[in-house]
Amino acid sequence: MQRDFSGKVVVVTGAAAGIGLAMAETFAQNGAKLALVDRDSRVAEVAKKFAGSRAYMLDLSDASAVEQTFAKIGADFGTIHVLINNAGIGLMGPAESLSIADWDTTMSVNLRGQYLCARAAAPFMLRQKWGRVVTMASQAAVIGIEGHVAYSASKAGLIGMTNVMALEWGPFGVTANCISPTVVETELGRVNWGGEKGDKARAAIPTRRFAQPSEVAETALFLASDAAAMINGANLMLDGGNTIQ
């Protein structure tokens, strides 16, 4: 596997913590120049850990801010090679009573926001005839999970979005793929899936465990590499076999 990302500019959204932080660490270890994006101000401290990295505060629900931020990233680094579309939120509730506000907020960030980022990054990639868009979907995109109605719908939408981007951009050397993990053992994941609930969920996974952030990051690194140049429009399940049942 080609792991040298020297000279490559990689944008990671949701980089302040969790999976996004693991992505940043993995790409930095392999030589990438990092543009780290988050609405959390902690992203500035994260950027200080990696030489040549820059932090950008951004609310993905603000379309004009997304456009301006990606234009600034392009100006600061000269181009964009890889977009790790990772930022997202999880507002949970029963399908019959989830508030419209929570539904709209979820779609604004998880689906519309990811589209806005890909749309803003695409011109750089298409112009140079090389690029990678790796979007974090979820096992919730393909199976039903109680309380996840808006989250599941937003993640399923990302798969459809990615398929179209793969079709349209593939001829220009730009691939688009999704990663759909099971529960990931981030700090938030351990809180939300602790105790008996977590034990039951792990028992239902053939590998009998949740995913690690580093495993998600390594998968993204592979999809962004030249070794994965013929993988386009895929939804890679990182779920220990949970969704085959």
One Martini backbone bead per residue (centre of mass of N, CA, C, O) as a GRO file, in nm:
protein
  245
    1MET     BB    1   0.095   0.037   0.023
    2GLN     BB    2   0.048   0.370  -0.033
    3ARG     BB    3   0.172   0.610   0.232
    4ASP     BB    4   0.272   0.865   0.075
    5PHE     BB    5   0.167   1.219   0.148
    6SER     BB    6   0.362   1.391   0.026
    7GLY     BB    7   0.221   1.697  -0.087
    8LYS     BB    8  -0.051   1.649   0.042
    9VAL     BB    9  -0.379   1.783   0.073
   10VAL     BB   10  -0.570   1.749   0.379
   11VAL     BB   11  -0.910   1.742   0.460
   12VAL     BB   12  -1.056   1.764   0.794
   13THR     BB   13  -1.353   1.700   0.935
   14GLY     BB   14  -1.392   1.686   1.261
   15ALA     BB   15  -1.080   1.723   1.409
   16ALA     BB   16  -1.096   1.765   1.736
   17ALA     BB   17  -1.214   1.461   1.750
   18GLY     BB   18  -1.199   1.140   1.737
   19ILE     BB   19  -1.197   1.041   1.423
   20GLY     BB   20  -1.069   1.302   1.314
   21LEU     BB   21  -0.813   1.284   1.486
   22ALA     BB   22  -0.719   1.010   1.376
   23MET     BB   23  -0.690   1.108   1.089
   24ALA     BB   24  -0.479   1.324   1.137
   25GLU     BB   25  -0.260   1.141   1.255
   26THR     BB   26  -0.231   0.945   1.012
   27PHE     BB   27  -0.164   1.154   0.788
   28ALA     BB   28   0.076   1.284   0.930
   29GLN     BB   29   0.252   1.020   0.950
   30ASN     BB   30   0.228   1.032   0.605
   31GLY     BB   31   0.296   1.358   0.519
   32ALA     BB   32   0.066   1.543   0.541
   33LYS     BB   33  -0.121   1.823   0.473
   34LEU     BB   34  -0.326   2.005   0.710
   35ALA     BB   35  -0.681   2.074   0.712
   36LEU     BB   36  -0.855   2.172   1.001
   37VAL     BB   37  -1.202   2.111   1.071
   38ASP     BB   38  -1.418   2.305   1.299
   39ARG     BB   39  -1.642   2.432   1.548
   40ASP     BB   40  -1.422   2.368   1.744
   41SER     BB   41  -1.161   2.535   1.904
   42ARG     BB   42  -0.969   2.281   1.949
   43VAL     BB   43  -0.844   2.267   1.660
   44ALA     BB   44  -0.601   2.451   1.716
   45GLU     BB   45  -0.448   2.251   1.903
   46VAL     BB   46  -0.426   2.020   1.704
   47ALA     BB   47  -0.258   2.167   1.481
   48LYS     BB   48   0.004   2.199   1.665
   49LYS     BB   49   0.094   1.886   1.639
   50PHE     BB   50   0.126   1.955   1.321
   51ALA     BB   51   0.325   2.014   1.082
   52GLY     BB   52   0.175   2.250   0.865
   53SER     BB   53  -0.084   2.302   1.007
   54ARG     BB   54  -0.437   2.402   0.990
   55ALA     BB   55  -0.703   2.597   1.122
   56TYR     BB   56  -1.076   2.579   1.091
   57MET     BB   57  -1.356   2.751   1.150
   58LEU     BB   58  -1.678   2.564   1.114
   59ASP     BB   59  -2.012   2.576   0.986
   60LEU     BB   60  -2.175   2.355   0.778
   61SER     BB   61  -2.459   2.521   0.763
   62ASP     BB   62  -2.277   2.746   0.621
   63ALA     BB   63  -2.240   2.805   0.297
   64SER     BB   64  -2.055   3.057   0.277
   65ALA     BB   65  -1.839   2.953   0.477
   66VAL     BB   66  -1.751   2.709   0.319
   67GLU     BB   67  -1.655   2.854   0.065
   68GLN     BB   68  -1.449   3.040   0.208
   69THR     BB   69  -1.276   2.822   0.348
   70PHE     BB   70  -1.188   2.664   0.090
   71ALA     BB   71  -1.057   2.903  -0.044
   72LYS     BB   72  -0.845   2.943   0.180
   73ILE     BB   73  -0.714   2.669   0.167
   74GLY     BB   74  -0.625   2.694  -0.128
   75ALA     BB   75  -0.449   2.946  -0.076
   76ASP     BB   76  -0.263   2.832   0.154
   77PHE     BB   77  -0.183   2.543  -0.016
   78GLY     BB   78  -0.283   2.560  -0.347
   79THR     BB   79  -0.468   2.304  -0.265
   80ILE     BB   80  -0.671   1.993  -0.307
   81HIS     BB   81  -0.673   1.633  -0.265
   82VAL     BB   82  -0.823   1.570   0.020
   83LEU     BB   83  -1.145   1.458   0.152
   84ILE     BB   84  -1.264   1.435   0.489
   85ASN     BB   85  -1.601   1.355   0.551
   86ASN     BB   86  -1.677   1.364   0.902
   87ALA     BB   87  -1.872   1.549   1.000
   88GLY     BB   88  -2.117   1.522   1.277
   89ILE     BB   89  -2.445   1.435   1.401
   90GLY     BB   90  -2.663   1.314   1.694
   91LEU     BB   91  -3.015   1.318   1.683
   92MET     BB   92  -3.237   1.164   1.895
   93GLY     BB   93  -3.543   0.971   1.816
   94PRO     BB   94  -3.845   0.898   1.754
   95ALA     BB   95  -4.019   0.891   1.461
   96GLU     BB   96  -4.297   1.017   1.593
   97SER     BB   97  -4.119   1.269   1.772
   98LEU     BB   98  -3.922   1.406   1.623
   99SER     BB   99  -3.812   1.697   1.563
  100ILE     BB  100  -3.790   1.914   1.307
  101ALA     BB  101  -3.536   2.057   1.404
  102ASP     BB  102  -3.360   1.797   1.427
  103TRP     BB  103  -3.389   1.711   1.137
  104ASP     BB  104  -3.276   1.970   1.000
  105THR     BB  105  -3.002   1.974   1.143
  106THR     BB  106  -2.901   1.701   1.045
  107MET     BB  107  -2.917   1.764   0.739
  108SER     BB  108  -2.740   2.021   0.738
  109VAL     BB  109  -2.480   1.864   0.831
  110ASN     BB  110  -2.468   1.555   0.725
  111LEU     BB  111  -2.553   1.637   0.417
  112ARG     BB  112  -2.524   1.930   0.321
  113GLY     BB  113  -2.240   1.981   0.438
  114GLN     BB  114  -2.095   1.757   0.275
  115TYR     BB  115  -2.166   1.872   0.002
  116LEU     BB  116  -2.034   2.149   0.031
  117CYS     BB  117  -1.747   2.042   0.063
  118ALA     BB  118  -1.724   1.883  -0.201
  119ARG     BB  119  -1.797   2.120  -0.388
  120ALA     BB  120  -1.549   2.300  -0.293
  121ALA     BB  121  -1.317   2.083  -0.361
  122ALA     BB  122  -1.350   1.987  -0.660
  123PRO     BB  123  -1.206   2.202  -0.842
  124PHE     BB  124  -0.918   2.122  -0.757
  125MET     BB  125  -0.931   1.822  -0.849
  126LEU     BB  126  -1.024   1.859  -1.148
  127ARG     BB  127  -0.788   2.040  -1.238
  128GLN     BB  128  -0.560   1.807  -1.152
  129LYS     BB  129  -0.668   1.510  -1.193
  130TRP     BB  130  -0.688   1.470  -0.861
  131GLY     BB  131  -0.880   1.280  -0.613
  132ARG     BB  132  -1.037   1.259  -0.274
  133VAL     BB  133  -1.350   1.129  -0.142
  134VAL     BB  134  -1.418   1.078   0.209
  135THR     BB  135  -1.711   0.942   0.359
  136MET     BB  136  -1.902   0.939   0.651
  137ALA     BB  137  -2.105   0.708   0.735
  138SER     BB  138  -2.311   0.412   0.815
  139GLN     BB  139  -2.479   0.144   0.929
  140ALA     BB  140  -2.745   0.327   0.949
  141ALA     BB  141  -2.786   0.330   0.628
  142VAL     BB  142  -2.867  -0.009   0.614
  143ILE     BB  143  -2.991  -0.007   0.906
  144GLY     BB  144  -3.194  -0.038   1.177
  145ILE     BB  145  -3.206   0.209   1.448
  146GLU     BB  146  -3.307   0.306   1.726
  147GLY     BB  147  -3.348   0.663   1.714
  148HIS     BB  148  -3.216   0.709   1.390
  149VAL     BB  149  -3.384   0.853   1.166
  150ALA     BB  150  -3.212   1.102   1.081
  151TYR     BB  151  -2.934   0.977   1.071
  152SER     BB  152  -2.996   0.753   0.864
  153ALA     BB  153  -3.094   0.938   0.636
  154SER     BB  154  -2.832   1.101   0.607
  155LYS     BB  155  -2.641   0.857   0.547
  156ALA     BB  156  -2.790   0.750   0.299
  157GLY     BB  157  -2.753   1.010   0.134
  158LEU     BB  158  -2.441   0.988   0.109
  159ILE     BB  159  -2.437   0.745  -0.078
  160GLY     BB  160  -2.588   0.873  -0.314
  161MET     BB  161  -2.397   1.111  -0.350
  162THR     BB  162  -2.138   0.944  -0.404
  163ASN     BB  163  -2.228   0.800  -0.661
  164VAL     BB  164  -2.245   1.056  -0.837
  165MET     BB  165  -1.959   1.159  -0.800
  166ALA     BB  166  -1.820   0.907  -0.913
  167LEU     BB  167  -1.944   0.930  -1.197
  168GLU     BB  168  -1.860   1.235  -1.265
  169TRP     BB  169  -1.539   1.231  -1.155
  170GLY     BB  170  -1.381   0.979  -1.252
  171PRO     BB  171  -1.279   1.085  -1.543
  172PHE     BB  172  -1.083   1.302  -1.353
  173GLY     BB  173  -0.941   1.137  -1.102
  174VAL     BB  174  -1.199   1.124  -0.905
  175THR     BB  175  -1.283   0.987  -0.600
  176ALA     BB  176  -1.576   0.826  -0.431
  177ASN     BB  177  -1.628   0.737  -0.083
  178CYS     BB  178  -1.739   0.517   0.177
  179ILE     BB  179  -1.775   0.483   0.536
  180SER     BB  180  -1.927   0.209   0.745
  181PRO     BB  181  -1.954   0.199   1.068
  182THR     BB  182  -1.974   0.108   1.353
  183VAL     BB  183  -1.917   0.143   1.649
  184VAL     BB  184  -1.700   0.384   1.795
  185GLU     BB  185  -1.426   0.414   2.034
  186THR     BB  186  -1.503   0.681   2.150
  187GLU     BB  187  -1.594   0.887   2.387
  188LEU     BB  188  -1.887   0.905   2.282
  189GLY     BB  189  -1.932   0.602   2.227
  190ARG     BB  190  -1.898   0.509   2.526
  191VAL     BB  191  -2.137   0.670   2.635
  192ASN     BB  192  -2.372   0.569   2.431
  193TRP     BB  193  -2.237   0.244   2.459
  194GLY     BB  194  -2.286   0.154   2.745
  195GLY     BB  195  -2.312  -0.116   2.908
  196GLU     BB  196  -2.571  -0.313   2.822
  197LYS     BB  197  -2.603  -0.191   2.542
  198GLY     BB  198  -2.313  -0.255   2.448
  199ASP     BB  199  -2.309  -0.559   2.500
  200LYS     BB  200  -2.537  -0.624   2.301
  201ALA     BB  201  -2.405  -0.503   2.046
  202ARG     BB  202  -2.145  -0.676   2.046
  203ALA     BB  203  -2.290  -0.958   2.037
  204ALA     BB  204  -2.406  -0.895   1.732
  205ILE     BB  205  -2.112  -0.906   1.645
  206PRO     BB  206  -1.903  -1.128   1.506
  207THR     BB  207  -1.636  -0.988   1.649
  208ARG     BB  208  -1.729  -0.869   1.939
  209ARG     BB  209  -1.690  -0.555   1.848
  210PHE     BB  210  -1.573  -0.252   1.810
  211ALA     BB  211  -1.440   0.016   1.668
  212GLN     BB  212  -1.151   0.188   1.590
  213PRO     BB  213  -1.026   0.486   1.500
  214SER     BB  214  -0.771   0.370   1.355
  215GLU     BB  215  -0.933   0.191   1.152
  216VAL     BB  216  -1.073   0.421   1.006
  217ALA     BB  217  -0.817   0.575   0.924
  218GLU     BB  218  -0.687   0.347   0.754
  219THR     BB  219  -0.916   0.333   0.549
  220ALA     BB  220  -0.889   0.623   0.447
  221LEU     BB  221  -0.597   0.601   0.354
  222PHE     BB  222  -0.650   0.392   0.139
  223LEU     BB  223  -0.869   0.549  -0.030
  224ALA     BB  224  -0.649   0.793  -0.077
  225SER     BB  225  -0.482   0.611  -0.236
  226ASP     BB  226  -0.340   0.461  -0.517
  227ALA     BB  227  -0.435   0.168  -0.439
  228ALA     BB  228  -0.757   0.289  -0.473
  229ALA     BB  229  -0.821   0.390  -0.775
  230MET     BB  230  -1.061   0.152  -0.834
  231ILE     BB  231  -1.220   0.284  -0.600
  232ASN     BB  232  -1.566   0.366  -0.681
  233GLY     BB  233  -1.862   0.400  -0.510
  234ALA     BB  234  -1.814   0.297  -0.226
  235ASN     BB  235  -1.932   0.102   0.070
  236LEU     BB  236  -1.742   0.055   0.346
  237MET     BB  237  -1.764  -0.196   0.575
  238LEU     BB  238  -1.692  -0.132   0.938
  239ASP     BB  239  -1.862  -0.398   1.121
  240GLY     BB  240  -1.786  -0.709   1.166
  241GLY     BB  241  -2.066  -0.812   1.012
  242ASN     BB  242  -2.343  -0.685   1.105
  243THR     BB  243  -2.495  -0.641   0.804
  244ILE     BB  244  -2.516  -0.960   0.707
  245GLN     BB  245  -2.776  -1.056   0.892
   0.00000   0.00000   0.00000
